[in-house]
Amino acid sequence: MDSYLNMAKILHLQGLDELAKANMLVLIVFNDKKDKAGVPYIRHLNKVSESFRDDKGKCVALLHDIVLNTSFTFDDLIALGFSKDVIEALKLLTNDLGDYDKYIDRLIKSDNILAKKVKIADLLDNMNLNRFEDLDKTNFDRIRNKYIKTYIKLIDDLEGRILK
């Protein structure tokens, strides 16, 4: 972690904007990681990021798993100069509750539309069956029982907010 954090501090010192910093950071820390389909994890992060036109959305999408799947903390991200809006969205997108349903309920109860949009983009990529060379029952069940259910809840929440 120390070497990652030191590299990240160098990025901060170089005065990169948030999106460039997020891109560099995920390239450094997710370089050798694979997802559940066995493909480079960075593909997932890039795919989620491509769902957004604005830099803040792209930044949150790129970083949405960094605290959960690495030794980076929110304090590290704050020290690297990420904005309050990015940090707030990332906190909502990080399952620190140990219970997926409670985590999703917390996200839905929030007013953070950016975090909800990133989670929807994350779910859409996670539900993409084409990611799997050989889709087994475990992965299929996870998609059906976890991701699709969550996707519907988030879409219903956003629809309710739009139609108010």
C-alpha positions as a printed NumPy array, in Angstrom:
array([[  0.   ,   0.   ,   0.   ],
       [  2.722,   2.446,   0.918],
       [  4.239,   2.251,  -2.538],
       [  0.807,   2.785,  -4.136],
       [  0.092,   5.716,  -1.856],
       [  3.499,   7.217,  -2.557],
       [  2.896,   6.929,  -6.309],
       [ -0.523,   8.461,  -5.832],
       [  0.941,  11.366,  -3.842],
       [  3.25 ,  12.053,  -6.755],
       [  0.177,  12.277,  -8.994],
       [ -1.324,  14.823,  -6.609],
       [  1.855,  16.857,  -6.581],
       [  1.926,  16.938, -10.357],
       [ -1.298,  18.935, -10.338],
       [ -3.403,  16.559, -12.412],
       [ -7.109,  17.264, -12.624],
       [ -9.484,  14.855, -10.868],
       [-10.266,  12.702, -13.882],
       [ -6.625,  12.343, -14.928],
       [ -5.732,  11.525, -11.334],
       [ -8.486,   8.883, -11.15 ],
       [ -7.334,   7.317, -14.417],
       [ -3.727,   7.148, -13.265],
       [ -4.686,   5.835,  -9.845],
       [ -6.789,   2.937, -11.143],
       [ -4.092,   2.045, -13.651],
       [ -1.618,   1.79 , -10.787],
       [ -3.699,  -0.098,  -8.225],
       [ -5.824,  -2.324, -10.467],
       [ -3.033,  -3.158, -12.914],
       [ -2.78 ,  -6.831, -11.964],
       [ -6.316,  -7.513, -10.693],
       [ -8.893,  -9.696, -12.468],
       [-12.688,  -9.639, -12.14 ],
       [-14.995, -12.618, -11.502],
       [-14.98 , -13.379, -15.225],
       [-11.177, -13.563, -15.187],
       [-10.599, -10.45 , -17.291],
       [ -8.555,  -7.398, -16.245],
       [-10.538,  -5.446, -13.647],
       [ -9.608,  -2.171, -15.305],
       [-11.953,  -3.089, -18.181],
       [-14.896,  -3.037, -15.786],
       [-13.883,   0.331, -14.35 ],
       [-13.434,   1.803, -17.833],
       [-16.747,   0.369, -19.025],
       [-18.609,   1.919, -16.08 ],
       [-16.803,   5.216, -16.674],
       [-17.782,   5.236, -20.355],
       [-21.423,   5.521, -19.258],
       [-20.833,   9.151, -18.288],
       [-20.248,  12.313, -20.286],
       [-19.112,  14.54 , -17.436],
       [-15.729,  14.331, -15.729],
       [-17.149,  13.982, -12.21 ],
       [-19.287,  10.99 , -13.245],
       [-16.333,   9.405, -15.027],
       [-14.119,   9.999, -11.979],
       [-16.564,   8.408,  -9.506],
       [-17.153,   5.508, -11.896],
       [-13.431,   4.826, -12.184],
       [-12.921,   4.945,  -8.426],
       [-16.143,   3.236,  -7.302],
       [-14.376,   0.062,  -6.104],
       [-11.052,   1.474,  -4.923],
       [-11.78 ,   1.546,  -1.178],
       [-13.592,  -1.804,  -1.217],
       [-11.007,  -3.704,  -3.28 ],
       [ -7.688,  -2.102,  -2.322],
       [ -6.028,  -0.789,   0.801],
       [ -6.853,   2.823,  -0.119],
       [ -8.993,   4.716,   2.371],
       [-11.204,   7.763,   2.017],
       [ -8.58 ,   9.719,   3.94 ],
       [ -6.041,   8.721,   1.274],
       [ -8.366,   9.957,  -1.471],
       [ -8.986,  13.216,   0.379],
       [ -5.222,  13.656,   0.794],
       [ -4.86 ,  13.159,  -2.951],
       [ -7.171,  16.101,  -3.55 ],
       [-10.402,  14.464,  -4.663],
       [-13.403,  16.748,  -4.195],
       [-16.088,  16.48 ,  -1.531],
       [-18.68 ,  15.478,  -4.173],
       [-16.508,  12.606,  -5.398],
       [-15.758,  11.409,  -1.856],
       [-19.426,  11.542,  -0.819],
       [-20.488,   9.483,  -3.834],
       [-17.678,   6.978,  -3.237],
       [-18.689,   6.549,   0.403],
       [-22.201,   5.629,  -0.689],
       [-20.828,   3.232,  -3.309],
       [-18.612,   1.394,  -0.819],
       [-20.269,  -1.474,   1.01 ],
       [-18.779,  -0.996,   4.462],
       [-21.839,  -2.421,   6.196],
       [-21.095,  -6.087,   5.537],
       [-24.686,  -6.566,   4.387],
       [-25.446,  -5.976,   0.71 ],
       [-29.159,  -5.256,   1.188],
       [-28.497,  -2.689,   3.941],
       [-25.822,  -1.094,   1.743],
       [-28.257,  -0.788,  -1.173],
       [-31.009,   0.55 ,   1.11 ],
       [-28.593,   3.239,   2.365],
       [-27.771,   4.178,  -1.223],
       [-31.445,   4.348,  -2.203],
       [-32.35 ,   6.475,   0.834],
       [-29.657,   8.994,  -0.064],
       [-30.258,  11.986,  -2.309],
       [-27.011,  11.36 ,  -4.192],
       [-28.14 ,  10.879,  -7.795],
       [-24.538,  10.576,  -9.041],
       [-23.833,   7.608,  -6.753],
       [-27.063,   5.937,  -7.884],
       [-26.224,   6.451, -11.56 ],
       [-22.75 ,   4.995, -11.051],
       [-24.222,   1.985,  -9.253],
       [-26.672,   1.44 , -12.128],
       [-23.809,   1.596, -14.664],
       [-21.815,  -0.784, -12.446],
       [-24.721,  -3.223, -12.311],
       [-25.278,  -3.067, -16.067],
       [-21.689,  -4.104, -16.68 ],
       [-21.838,  -6.767, -13.966],
       [-24.995,  -8.205, -15.573],
       [-23.437,  -8.38 , -19.035],
       [-23.372, -12.115, -19.745],
       [-20.951, -11.592, -22.635],
       [-18.197, -10.899, -20.083],
       [-18.117, -14.577, -19.207],
       [-16.352, -17.042, -21.445],
       [-17.998, -19.851, -19.485],
       [-20.979, -18.706, -17.41 ],
       [-21.402, -21.113, -14.506],
       [-24.374, -21.494, -12.165],
       [-22.72 , -19.513,  -9.345],
       [-22.174, -16.443, -11.534],
       [-25.606, -16.769, -13.132],
       [-27.3  , -16.993,  -9.733],
       [-25.366, -13.944,  -8.469],
       [-26.493, -11.952, -11.49 ],
       [-30.106, -13.052, -11.141],
       [-30.463, -12.86 ,  -7.367],
       [-28.289,  -9.878,  -6.538],
       [-27.646,  -7.588,  -9.479],
       [-30.996,  -7.678, -11.267],
       [-32.913,  -7.182,  -8.006],
       [-30.718,  -4.207,  -7.093],
       [-30.975,  -2.714, -10.577],
       [-34.774,  -2.772, -10.405],
       [-34.767,  -1.114,  -6.961],
       [-32.493,   1.692,  -8.148],
       [-34.422,   2.273, -11.36 ],
       [-37.705,   2.372,  -9.411],
       [-36.177,   4.899,  -6.997],
       [-34.951,   7.181,  -9.783],
       [-38.259,   6.876, -11.643],
       [-40.106,   7.873,  -8.468],
       [-37.869,  10.916,  -8.042],
       [-38.271,  12.006, -11.657],
       [-42.052,  11.632, -11.718],
       [-42.672,  13.522,  -8.445]])
